[in-house]
Amino acid sequence: MSVLRIVVMLSITIMMAVFIVWEKNKIIMIGYQVAKLQENCAELSEENRKMNYYVNRLKSPEVIAHKVQTLRLPLLLEGSVLGTVVASQTKMEGKATRSVKAGRNKYLYTQKEPVLNCCSLHN
């Protein structure tokens, strides 16, 4: 009976040792995953900071004024427009009409005519 008791105790001890080693390996693998995710988070935070910088730079009045000049958009000052700017219809050289979309920025109003394809003129 004592041999059976020794074998049972030895097998329980071996099972506990295997379980402990398995748990340690699992903890190490999770540690590697956490380190990888922290590195990824740091990279994404840096990229987010750069994107916020570029967005803020593009929102600056100087850049908007430059874009208005280079794209040759008709510019209406905010005080000169009363009420809400709405889309309207303008007559082209024939009977066809096209809509003009107006957009409102915080400081500037712009009007931009949409690009028409050849099929829309024939309808």
Secondary structure in CASP SS format (residue, H / E / C, confidence):
PFRMAT SS
TARGET T0000
AUTHOR 0000-0000-0000
METHOD secondary structure of the structure
MODEL  1
M C 1.00
S H 1.00
V H 1.00
L H 1.00
R H 1.00
I H 1.00
V H 1.00
V H 1.00
M H 1.00
L H 1.00
S H 1.00
I H 1.00
T H 1.00
I H 1.00
M H 1.00
M H 1.00
A H 1.00
V H 1.00
F H 1.00
I H 1.00
V H 1.00
W H 1.00
E H 1.00
K H 1.00
N H 1.00
K H 1.00
I H 1.00
I H 1.00
M H 1.00
I H 1.00
G H 1.00
Y H 1.00
Q H 1.00
V H 1.00
A H 1.00
K H 1.00
L H 1.00
Q H 1.00
E H 1.00
N H 1.00
C H 1.00
A H 1.00
E H 1.00
L H 1.00
S H 1.00
E H 1.00
E H 1.00
N H 1.00
R H 1.00
K H 1.00
M H 1.00
N H 1.00
Y H 1.00
Y H 1.00
V H 1.00
N H 1.00
R H 1.00
L H 1.00
K C 1.00
S C 1.00
P H 1.00
E H 1.00
V H 1.00
I H 1.00
A H 1.00
H H 1.00
K H 1.00
V H 1.00
Q H 1.00
T H 1.00
L H 1.00
R C 1.00
L C 1.00
P C 1.00
L E 1.00
L E 1.00
L E 1.00
E H 1.00
G H 1.00
S H 1.00
V C 1.00
L C 1.00
G C 1.00
T C 1.00
V C 1.00
V C 1.00
A C 1.00
S E 1.00
Q E 1.00
T E 1.00
K E 1.00
M C 1.00
E C 1.00
G C 1.00
K C 1.00
A C 1.00
T E 1.00
R E 1.00
S E 1.00
V E 1.00
K E 1.00
A E 1.00
G E 1.00
R E 1.00
N C 1.00
K C 1.00
Y C 1.00
L E 1.00
Y E 1.00
T E 1.00
Q E 1.00
K E 1.00
E C 1.00
P C 1.00
V C 1.00
L C 1.00
N C 1.00
C H 1.00
C H 1.00
S H 1.00
L H 1.00
H H 1.00
N C 1.00
END
